[in-house]
């Protein structure tokens, strides 16, 4: 579940996807350095998945248009 305060941001992305049907987005669930690597990865995954589900609900598109990935803040992204 995403925070109520974040729902307008999700709605803006959903509006973009509706207006640009050929586009795709990648959502990332960020976290900080406080927990273990495993905990932070799981937290980031849950956050990304929650946003992905909200976008799929709002846009009513194929799930292949919205991909999720996790990235810890303060670290350089790895190869993609």
ABEGO torsion letter per residue (X at the ends): XBBAAAAAAAAAAAAAAAABAABBBBBBBBBBAABBAAAAAAAAAAAAAAAAAAAAAAAGBBAAABBBBBBBBGBBBBBX
